[in-house]
């Protein structure tokens, strides 16, 4: 098990849904759209590896994300 304990999420489902649309005035704010398959796949790969003591490299991540 990679996560021993975890705080409850403090971001509502509605907030997560609208994060990709965030703007401040006319300026789009940097964001991650978890509705896109590629972003979702990277997230699925990164989360379990986030507790690896040696970390991971970009090339390792790319290999694990490859179809």
C-alpha positions in Angstrom: 0.0 0.0 0.0 1.6 3.3 -1.0 -0.6 5.6 1.0 -0.9 5.0 4.7 -3.4 7.7 5.4 -5.0 10.5 3.4 -7.0 13.6 4.2 -10.4 14.0 2.8 -10.5 15.9 -0.5 -11.4 19.5 0.1 -12.2 20.3 -3.6 -15.7 19.6 -4.6 -16.6 17.6 -7.7 -18.1 20.8 -9.3 -14.8 22.7 -8.8 -12.8 19.9 -10.4 -15.2 19.8 -13.3 -14.8 23.5 -14.0 -11.0 23.9 -13.4 -10.1 23.5 -17.1 -12.3 26.6 -17.8 -10.6 28.9 -15.2 -9.9 32.5 -16.2 -8.9 35.6 -14.4 -10.4 38.5 -16.4 -9.4 37.7 -20.0 -6.4 35.6 -19.1 -6.6 31.9 -19.1 -5.1 30.4 -15.9 -2.7 27.3 -16.1 -4.7 24.2 -15.5 -4.9 20.4 -15.9 -7.9 18.9 -17.6 -8.4 15.5 -16.0 -11.1 14.8 -18.6 -8.5 14.3 -21.3 -7.4 10.6 -21.7 -3.7 11.4 -21.9 -3.8 13.5 -18.6 -5.8 10.8 -16.9 -3.3 8.1 -18.0 -0.3 10.1 -16.7 -2.1 10.6 -13.4 -2.8 6.9 -13.1 0.9 6.2 -13.6 2.3 8.9 -11.4 0.2 8.4 -8.3 1.5 4.9 -7.4 5.0 6.0 -8.2 4.8 9.1 -6.0 6.0 7.3 -2.9 9.0 5.5 -4.6 12.0 6.6 -2.5 14.3 6.9 -5.5 11.8 9.0 -7.5 11.3 8.6 -11.2 12.6 10.1 -14.3 10.7 11.5 -17.3 11.9 8.6 -19.4 10.6 6.1 -16.9 7.2 7.9 -16.9 7.1 7.9 -20.7 7.8 4.2 -20.8 5.0 3.4 -18.3 2.5 5.6 -20.1 3.2 4.1 -23.5 0.3 2.1 -24.9 
